[in-house]
Amino acid sequence: MAALDFLGIGSNMQLGTLLDQLATAERLPLKALETQNTAYQAKLSGYGTIKSMLSAFQASANSLAKLDTFGAVKAQVSNSDVMTVATGVNAIAGNYNVNVKSLAQAQSLAGAGQLKQDAIIGTGTLTFEFGVTGGYDADPASPTYGTYVNPTFTPTADSAKTVTIDSSNQTLQGIRDAINKANMGVKASIINDGSGTPYRLVLNSEKTGEAMSMRITGSSPELQALAGYDPVAGPQPGGMKEVVRATNAQLTINDIAITSASNVVTDAAQGVTMTLKKTGTTSMTLTQDLDSIKAAVQGLATAYNNLQSATKQLTAFDVKSGTKAALTGDGVLRGIQSTLRSVLNTPEAGMRDGAATTLAQLGVTLQKDGTMSVDTKKLDAALAGNLADVTALFGGDGTKGGIARRLSEAVDTMTGTNGPLTSATKGIEQSVKDLGKRYDSMSEHIDANIKRVQKQFQALDLAVSQMNRTKDYLTQQFSAMNNTNSK
């Protein structure tokens, strides 16, 4: 039980209750400081919300300040089974006929069958070289079609990689693992073909293209017999055999021959990435992506309206209850709104004669309730009528000018290091720190006063208790004397 709970017991006075009441009265000024701190914190939160909304609005403005936004091109292919297409920022509108004659392939080699996976093969090294194998007859009308005639192998400079096989990995499984651990662009695996000697080592190049053809040399007869492969030597009694040839993709775009080591063909048509899926023909149509431009304009309006909605909530005043929101009447917020409206309503200088100079001429207008509205029909007409003028109105020449750039610069000014929003935020943060110091100082002073009064009450309690005991003693003595006299 706390010492305060015993206060007043000796004197039979309500000193504990009285001290509680005095402490409550002493702490009333702290309640006022707590209320002020809550208001400050609400302001800081409000400023944070506005800054976040301004950042989102600036991002939408920055998108419209980029010329790439207005140069976006979208692609359509008539046969998506043949290929799919993605466009980049530098793609150019146009029509193309594409004929995919062959796909790029990665070479695959398969070894002779082995009885067991864990039987010892032998030690030594396997040397892998990568390059181009020539001499393949790809003419269906030729009697040697599908075979190599006088093959050649041209290795790529510095492409040789060596794998060491020792006593720790000289089995079929160990050799497979050693090749994979070498991380040289070849994946090894073991397949079971179901025969009497079913286990076969299979080597696959990780990359497509004819330059990834392999030549493999074993330093020992055992390793050469297992994994050796020389494309120039022709059919070999042991070692590896080619089951899939390394080839480039072959295609034409508007009858122009294209060769690619990969089935992902980049910039054969400017700014276009084609992913080849099968042989065949298809058309590819690249058109100006007006939908993405309209989405960017609508994004600006949405971001602005979100800012307005947050502003409305943060400056609300409830007439019935007489309560106000965190930033009701805030001058910084009024300044931000005024600045943005000024930029949005100021005509763009330097436009050609007859071109739109305001957003309203494109169908982007501010409504009576402060929100931004986009008239899609009017915007469509402006985009179709002269895309270059719309581009210049929003983005200037790409480095300076343009309403979107001016909006972004205005946000930078308001939220920058010396901007009004930053200054106001720092001011409130300093006020919170000062208030905290006042609170701590006042709290210490109040605690000291309460302790002083508590000691006085304890002394009073003791004094009254002693007086009561003296009174009781004298009363008993007088009573005893009266009883003796009566007898």
C-alpha atoms as one frame of an Amber mdcrd trajectory, in Angstrom:
protein
   0.000   0.000   0.000   1.395   3.422  -0.955   2.321   5.926   1.764  -0.412
   8.250   0.486  -3.032   5.639   1.427  -2.090   6.033   5.162  -2.250   9.843
   5.049  -4.889  11.108   7.524  -5.204   7.906   9.518  -3.551   9.362  12.620
  -5.539  12.603  12.560  -8.717  11.016  11.202  -8.757  13.746   8.509  -9.323
  13.292   4.702  -5.808  14.477   3.918  -5.230  11.858   1.167  -8.353  12.934
  -0.702  -7.462  16.584  -0.281  -3.933  15.950  -1.620  -5.427  14.142  -4.669
  -7.654  17.126  -5.361  -4.753  19.550  -5.007  -2.614  17.401  -7.397  -5.415
  17.350  -9.991  -5.722  21.126  -9.812  -1.942  21.545 -10.090  -1.835  19.381
 -13.245  -4.554  21.281 -15.117  -1.970  23.415 -16.993  -0.380  20.184 -18.267
  -3.698  19.235 -19.877  -3.596  22.466 -21.855  -0.085  21.648 -23.083  -1.197
  18.124 -24.042  -4.089  19.602 -26.026  -1.692  21.975 -27.794   0.660  19.093
 -28.607  -2.223  17.104 -30.096  -3.053  20.070 -32.326   0.569  20.370 -33.432
   0.775  16.661 -34.221  -2.441  16.908 -36.248  -0.899  19.776 -38.234   2.264
  17.800 -38.885   0.191  14.861 -40.086  -1.826  17.190 -42.312   1.302  18.709
 -43.841   2.636  15.192 -44.435  -0.558  14.239 -46.254  -0.393  17.339 -48.442
   3.260  16.695 -49.261   2.451  13.121 -50.260  -0.404  14.296 -52.487   1.823
  16.939 -54.064   4.440  14.284 -54.783   1.862  12.131 -56.587   0.633  15.174
 -58.514   4.203  16.069 -59.488   4.819  12.524 -60.743   1.805  12.781 -63.044
   2.991  16.193 -64.254   6.501  14.855 -64.889   5.027  12.124 -67.064   3.328
  14.751 -69.242   6.517  16.815 -69.389   8.339  13.964 -71.167   8.160  13.908
 -74.939   8.367  10.102 -74.773   4.854  10.065 -73.324   3.495  11.613 -76.510
   5.659   9.483 -78.786   4.462   6.160 -77.384   3.639   3.553 -80.005   1.536
   0.418 -79.571   1.824  -2.748 -81.629  -0.623  -5.245 -83.056   0.284  -8.562
 -84.674  -2.118 -10.516 -86.824  -0.785 -13.886 -85.685   0.345 -13.943 -82.070
   1.192 -17.657 -82.399   4.170 -16.658 -84.534   5.456 -13.874 -82.303   4.606
 -11.305 -79.655   5.777  -7.699 -79.702   6.756  -5.043 -77.145   7.489  -1.431
 -78.087  10.004   0.983 -76.609   9.983   4.755 -76.343  11.776   5.191 -79.672
   9.440   2.994 -81.729   8.132   4.492 -84.974   4.639   3.992 -86.362   4.531
   1.804 -89.463   3.333  -1.428 -91.071   5.511  -4.521 -91.400   5.222  -8.001
 -92.875   7.235 -10.569 -90.924   8.185 -14.050 -92.089   9.824 -16.234 -89.420
  11.709 -18.901 -91.385  13.445 -20.628 -88.479  13.881 -20.241 -84.749  17.120
 -19.959 -82.847  18.119 -23.194 -81.120  20.533 -24.189 -78.399  22.794 -27.129
 -79.186  22.158 -30.422 -77.403  24.595 -33.352 -77.295  23.877 -36.867 -76.003
  26.435 -39.459 -74.932  26.524 -43.230 -75.242  24.585 -45.342 -72.725  26.195
 -46.411 -69.438  25.211 -49.350 -67.288  25.372 -47.506 -63.961  25.324 -43.881
 -62.846  27.847 -44.435 -60.085  30.360 -46.592 -61.962  33.866 -45.121 -62.127
  34.686 -43.570 -65.515  38.184 -42.090 -65.083  40.045 -38.916 -64.262  41.521
 -36.046 -66.261  40.059 -32.893 -67.801  37.233 -31.997 -70.171  37.891 -28.917
 -72.323  34.889 -27.105 -73.794  35.250 -24.723 -76.735  32.411 -22.626 -78.171
  32.145 -21.437 -81.754  30.478 -21.854 -85.147  30.187 -25.205 -86.892  29.984
 -24.837 -90.685  29.117 -27.225 -93.494  25.531 -28.145 -92.603  23.370 -28.844
 -95.667  20.032 -27.085 -95.101  18.767 -27.487 -98.682  15.762 -29.861 -98.697
  16.418 -30.651-102.384  19.991 -31.775-101.777  20.820 -35.484-101.436  22.917
 -34.643 -98.352  20.170 -32.549 -96.738  20.304 -32.608 -92.949  23.958 -33.635
 -92.706  27.332 -31.914 -92.410  29.391 -31.847 -95.612  33.079 -31.076 -95.073
  32.301 -29.543 -91.661  34.404 -26.817 -90.099  34.610 -25.415 -86.578  35.626
 -21.829 -85.868  36.084 -21.338 -82.118  35.318 -18.036 -80.466  38.458 -16.408
 -79.060  39.096 -17.096 -75.352  35.994 -19.288 -75.112  37.730 -22.455 -73.882
  36.722 -23.707 -70.427  38.225 -26.666 -68.587  36.554 -28.969 -66.054  38.743
 -31.121 -63.807  37.620 -34.677 -63.090  39.371 -36.348 -60.165  38.766 -39.140
 -57.683  35.986 -37.139 -56.021  33.808 -36.879 -59.141  34.878 -39.549 -61.658
  31.438 -41.219 -61.921  28.725 -40.300 -64.429  26.893 -38.411 -61.684  30.079
 -36.708 -60.505  30.999 -35.603 -64.032  27.507 -34.171 -64.495  27.782 -32.217
 -61.258  31.288 -30.971 -62.046  30.149 -29.581 -65.420  27.198 -27.812 -63.796
  29.348 -26.361 -61.010  31.729 -24.920 -63.601  28.975 -22.450 -64.564  30.273
 -22.076 -68.124  26.999 -21.917 -70.027  26.453 -25.678 -70.337  23.878 -27.665
 -68.392  24.506 -31.376 -67.891  21.871 -33.957 -67.063  21.436 -37.744 -67.094
  18.528 -39.402 -68.878  17.317 -43.002 -68.706  16.386 -44.320 -72.142  15.167
 -47.707 -70.833  17.743 -49.789 -72.698  20.251 -52.276 -71.306  22.713 -49.427
 -70.815  20.172 -46.702 -70.085  22.094 -43.850 -68.495  23.185 -41.187 -70.976
  24.950 -37.897 -70.293  23.196 -34.991 -72.069  24.825 -31.570 -72.529  22.751
 -28.521 -73.443  24.060 -25.060 -74.249  22.315 -22.470 -72.108  22.229 -19.957
 -74.974  20.758 -20.217 -78.432  22.617 -19.266 -81.601  25.071 -20.901 -83.959
  28.063 -19.374 -82.146  27.265 -21.559 -79.129  28.151 -24.824 -80.871  30.503
 -26.952 -78.733  33.747 -28.889 -79.254  34.672 -31.097 -76.273  38.005 -32.793
 -75.720  38.777 -35.351 -72.999  42.371 -35.598 -71.765  42.054 -39.346 -71.160
  40.627 -42.105 -73.387  37.873 -42.747 -70.816  36.699 -39.115 -70.709  37.031
 -38.762 -74.488  34.904 -41.876 -74.945  32.265 -40.514 -72.570  31.984 -36.840
 -73.506  34.328 -36.080 -76.409  32.803 -34.331 -79.424  34.560 -32.957 -82.512
  32.162 -31.522 -85.126  34.876 -31.643 -87.795  35.576 -35.370 -87.345  32.066
 -36.369 -88.401  30.328 -39.462 -86.958  32.383 -40.869 -84.094  32.201 -44.341
 -82.550  32.123 -43.021 -78.984  31.582 -39.809 -77.107  28.807 -37.327 -77.818
  26.439 -37.058 -80.773  24.562 -33.924 -81.780  20.814 -34.279 -81.294  19.883
 -30.579 -81.670  21.915 -28.222 -83.848  22.887 -24.732 -82.675  21.161 -22.274
 -85.026  20.284 -18.612 -85.373  16.767 -17.348 -85.962  16.130 -16.451 -89.602
  13.360 -14.043 -90.556  12.494 -11.265 -92.941  10.892  -7.923 -92.167   9.371
  -6.371 -95.289  11.577  -8.790 -97.294  14.766  -7.646 -95.501  16.681 -10.651
 -94.160  17.344 -10.636 -90.424  19.534 -13.035 -88.446  19.409 -13.290 -84.655
  21.222 -15.554 -82.203  18.191 -15.288 -79.924  14.467 -15.675 -80.412  14.108
 -12.305 -78.699  14.898  -9.949 -81.558  15.558  -6.348 -80.511  15.537  -3.277
 -82.757  15.274  -5.150 -86.058  12.438  -2.666 -86.363  13.312   0.513 -84.432
  12.198   0.416 -80.827  10.531  -2.980 -81.213  11.293  -6.222 -79.375   9.896
  -9.287 -81.112   9.701 -12.598 -79.274   9.605 -15.370 -81.879   7.484 -18.399
 -80.995   7.174 -20.479 -84.182   7.802 -20.302 -87.909   5.199 -18.600 -90.051
   4.086 -15.208 -91.322   2.339 -12.330 -89.598   1.784  -8.636 -90.016   2.880
  -6.095 -87.424   1.190  -2.712 -87.165   2.675   0.072 -85.051   0.392   3.022
 -84.334   0.535   6.104 -82.129  -0.675   5.152 -78.648  -3.163   7.945 -77.999
  -4.787   5.919 -75.206  -1.627   6.140 -73.081  -1.534   9.921 -73.619  -5.153
  10.261 -72.536  -4.429   8.068 -69.517  -1.549  10.373 -68.571  -3.792  13.458
 -68.820  -6.472  11.748 -66.766  -3.772  10.783 -64.261  -2.947  14.469 -63.822
  -6.619  15.259 -63.168  -6.975  12.370 -60.720  -3.869  13.393 -58.771  -5.071
  17.014 -58.636  -8.526  15.949 -57.430  -6.998  13.720 -54.763  -5.040  16.744
 -53.544  -8.227  18.823 -53.499 -10.113  16.129 -51.594  -7.383  15.931 -48.947
  -7.317  19.732 -48.699 -11.080  19.855 -48.203 -10.923  17.349 -45.352  -7.985
  19.075 -43.663  -9.628  22.527 -43.783 -13.182  21.496 -42.838 -15.163  23.322
 -40.129 -18.148  21.765 -38.367 -20.621  24.594 -37.710 -22.825  22.554 -35.357
 -20.033  21.394 -33.072 -17.785  24.382 -33.650 -14.804  22.116 -34.289 -12.244
  22.627 -37.005  -9.876  20.322 -38.875  -6.091  20.316 -38.495  -5.385  22.915
 -41.217  -8.532  25.023 -41.178  -7.549  28.575 -42.160  -3.931  27.524 -42.799
  -2.172  30.128 -44.919   0.430  27.723 -46.323  -2.257  25.481 -47.745  -4.107
  28.420 -49.251  -0.861  29.509 -50.906  -0.310  26.057 -52.406  -3.798  26.000
 -53.900  -3.424  29.495 -55.266  -0.054  28.705 -56.877  -1.321  25.577 -58.639
  -4.459  27.307 -59.931  -2.317  30.144 -61.266  -0.080  27.769 -63.223  -3.026
  25.787 -64.554  -4.781  28.934 -65.787  -1.746  30.741 -67.225  -1.499  30.426
 -71.058   1.663  28.795 -72.396   3.953  31.264 -74.137   5.835  30.512 -77.344
   3.191  28.358 -79.005   2.755  28.636 -82.762  -0.078  30.770 -84.127  -3.372
  28.927 -83.979  -2.183  26.329 -81.496  -3.849  25.782 -78.122  -2.211  27.777
 -75.343  -4.332  26.672 -72.349  -5.431  23.355 -70.919  -9.058  24.450 -71.233
  -8.658  24.382 -75.020  -7.812  20.683 -74.732 -10.831  20.020 -72.512  -8.952
  20.087 -69.193 -10.741  22.582 -66.931 -11.142  23.525 -63.265 -14.708  23.224
 -61.985 -16.589  25.443 -59.505 -15.970  22.930 -56.716 -12.217  23.188 -57.319
 -11.798  19.815 -59.042 -10.267  19.186 -62.460 -12.353  17.706 -65.260 -11.291
  16.181 -68.596 -13.580  16.442 -71.619 -12.480  13.292 -73.471 -14.144  14.263
 -76.760 -12.382  17.601 -76.821  -9.078  15.964 -75.877  -9.512  13.313 -78.574
 -10.081  16.019 -81.170  -6.982  17.910 -80.066  -4.805  14.790 -80.188  -6.104
  13.805 -83.585  -5.868  17.373 -84.924  -2.267  18.173 -84.026  -0.391  15.916
 -81.623   2.734  18.081 -81.903   0.890  21.124 -80.509  -0.498  19.117 -77.580
   2.984  17.773 -76.902   4.463  21.281 -76.880   1.684  22.621 -74.638   2.413
  20.011 -71.948   6.133  19.355 -72.388   7.573  22.367 -74.210  10.590  21.347
 -76.246  11.442  18.479 -73.908  13.898  20.424 -71.748  12.130  23.703 -71.010
   8.645  25.164 -71.236   5.299  23.398 -71.053   2.509  23.582 -68.502   3.364
  20.165 -67.046   6.967  21.226 -66.422   5.815  24.493 -64.814   3.521  22.515
 -62.515   6.397  20.237 -61.495   8.666  23.222 -60.870   5.940  24.851 -58.753
   5.737  21.732 -56.566   9.534  21.771 -56.195   9.337  25.389 -55.017   6.622
  24.602 -52.473   8.172  21.423 -51.074  11.876  22.252 -51.457  14.316  22.918
 -48.622  13.289  26.569 -48.339   9.710  26.097 -49.565   6.704  27.228 -47.522
   5.530  23.693 -46.768   8.963  22.623 -45.547   9.393  25.814 -43.500   5.963
  25.404 -41.905   6.693  21.775 -41.079  10.032  22.662 -39.479   8.326  25.436
 -37.504   5.732  23.064 -36.078   8.401  20.464 -35.292  10.356  23.089 -33.346
   7.178  24.127 -31.524   6.610  20.493 -30.547  10.163  20.297 -29.151   9.733
  23.563 -27.210   6.378  22.389 -25.898   7.951  19.140 -24.742  10.578  21.045
 -22.781   7.894  23.248 -21.168   5.864  20.167 -20.313   8.830  18.419 -18.686
   9.800  21.546 -16.713   6.246  22.214 -15.553   5.727  18.566 -14.658   8.876
  18.559 -12.505   7.734  21.753 -10.757   4.274  20.335 -10.079   5.693  17.063
  -8.766   7.965  19.030  -6.420   4.994  21.098  -5.120   2.912  17.992  -4.539
   5.742  16.334  -2.629   6.167  19.491  -0.506   2.441  19.598   0.318   2.478
  15.876   1.016   5.235  16.350   3.599   3.283  19.218   5.187   0.168  17.041
   5.357   2.205  14.222   6.887   3.531  16.639   9.534   0.016  17.927  10.171
  -1.296  14.380  10.409   1.389  13.532  12.978   0.803  16.706  15.014  -2.962
  16.258  15.152  -2.489  12.582  15.950  -0.251  13.503  18.912  -2.723  16.155
  20.104  -5.517  13.587  19.894  -3.519  11.145  21.978  -2.776  13.881  24.544
  -6.447  14.828  24.608  -7.448  11.207  25.138  -4.902  10.862  27.957  -6.068
  14.020  29.772  -9.691  12.985  29.311  -8.939   9.649  30.951  -7.090  11.375
  33.837  -9.884  13.830  34.517 -12.421  11.039  34.383 -10.418   9.009  36.910
 -10.116  12.024  39.239 -13.868  12.650  39.104 -14.592   9.022  39.974 -12.254
   9.211  43.046 -13.846  12.433  44.352 -17.322  10.944  44.030 -16.381   8.082
  46.349
